[in-house]
């Protein structure tokens, strides 16, 4: 097999498309972050994820749960037991990987837009649940918080993306029926 054949192999073509879309989306995201920083603002996604996580933690029973944001991130929780939600915790980087995968598999089509939106909302909801539960666990104290932050929550958010990837053919069939 020649180098040319290897480069045109379906796996190689998918990999090049995936990396290209990932680089494009990552660049757009970095430009967005630079724009928000230049304007002295916290990015909207981190703010909304923190705000919704605060609401969830309050509903989970965290008494005197506070919520405050600064340019470098948000703090959610009770005084002395705050969880710092930074830009890297907002789930958007994982959503970008998810979107790059879908674009590499399907290419950009009108039928893909609802699936991208649904997937990104799902990833953000899982992330809000993750942070809200972390705030509640931090409030309870003990080693459970550290176990969950180190093991359980990392796995849960990555598993949500894998499930979305695996559901891609099913969602695509549903979208084809709905759009037809």
N, C-alpha and C positions, 0 to 999 in steps of 0.2 A: 504494500500500500504506500503510495507516495504522499509527500507532505501536502500536496494540493488536495488529494482525496481526504486526508485527515481534516483539513481546514473546512471542507465542504460537507463533512459528516454531520448528520442532524444534531448530534450532541454538541459539536463545536459551534454550529450555527446558533443553536439555542443559547449557549454560553456567551457568545459574542453579543447577541441581542440583549440578554439579561444584563451583562456588564455595561452595555451602552445605555440602556434605560436606567439602570441603577446610578450610573455616573450623571446622567442628565437630571434625574430627580434629586439626587444628592446636591448637585450644583444649585438647582433652584431653591432647595431648602436652605443651603448656606447663604445664598443671596438674601432670602427672606430674613434669616437670623441677623445678618449684617445690617439690613434695613431697620429692623426693630431696635437693634442696639444703637444705631446712629440716631434714632429718634428718641432714645432714652426710655424705651418701653420694654416690658416683658412680652414675650411672644404669646399670641392669643391662645394657642393650643395648650401651652403649659398652664396658663391662667384658668382656662375652662376645665381642664382635667383636675386641677387643684380645687376649684370651686365645687365641682360635682363630687369629688372625693370627700370634701368637708361635709357636704350634705349627707352623703352615705354614712360617714363616721358618726354624725349626729344622730341619724336614724338608727344606727347600731348601738346607741346608748352612751357614746362618749360625752360625758357631762362637761360643760364649759368649753366645748370644742371651739377653738379659734381658727381664724383663717386670715393670713396676711401675706401680701406679695410685694416683692421688690424686683429690681431689674435682673437680679441673678437667680430668682426663683421664688417659690412660695413656701410658707410654713403652715402646716395643718396639724392640729391636735391641741392637747391641753398643755398649759404652761409647764415647762420642764420635761415634757415628753412629746415634743414636736417632731414631725416627719418633714424633712426638707425635700420638696418636689422641685427638682432642677429641670432644665431644658431636656437633658438626656433621659429623664423619667417620663416624658410626656407620651411615649409610645409612637411618635411620628416616624422615628428611624425604622422601626419594625414595619410600620405601615408602608413606608417607601420600599422596603424589600419585598413586601407582599405585592405592591403595585408593579414593581419591576418584573416580578415573576409572571404575573398575569399578562402584562404587555409583551413579554418575551414569548409566551406561549401563543397568545391570540393575535398580537398586533393591536393597534388602536382601532376600535370600531365603536359605533354608537351603542351597540348592544353591551359593550364592555363597561361603559360609564356607570350604569346602575350597580353592576357587580363591584366595581372599584369603590363606589360610595358605600355600599353595604358592608364590604370587607373592612374599610377604614373605620366605619362607625363601630363595627363589632370589635375590632382591635382596641379602639378607644374605650369602649364600654368595659372590656375585660381589664384594661389598665385602670380605669376608675375604680372598679371593684377591688382590684389588687391594692391600690393605694388606700382606699377607704378601710379595708380590712386591716391593712398594716397600721393605720392610725389607731384602730380599735385594739389591735394586739399590743401596740406600744403603750397604750393607756393601761392595759391590764398588767403589764410588767412581766418579768420572768424571761426565760430563754426561748419561749415560743416565738416571739417576734423575730429573733435572730435566726431561728431555724427556718421560719417561713420566708424571710427576706433572702436568705442564702440559697434555699433549695426549692421550696414549693412554688413561689411566685414566678421565679425565672422560668421554670418548667411550664407553668400554666399559660403564660403569655406566648411562649414559643409554640406550645401545643395548639393554642387557638389559631395561630397562623398556619400550622401544618394541617389542621382540620379544614380551614378555609381553602388551602391549596388542594386538598383531597376532594373537597366538595365542588371544585371548579367545573368538572364535567357535568355534574347534576345541575348546578346553577346555570351553566351555559345552555343546557337543554331547556330548562324552564324559561330562560330569557328568550330563546329562539321561538318557543311557543307563544310567549306573551307578546313579543314584538311582531309576530307574523299576522 
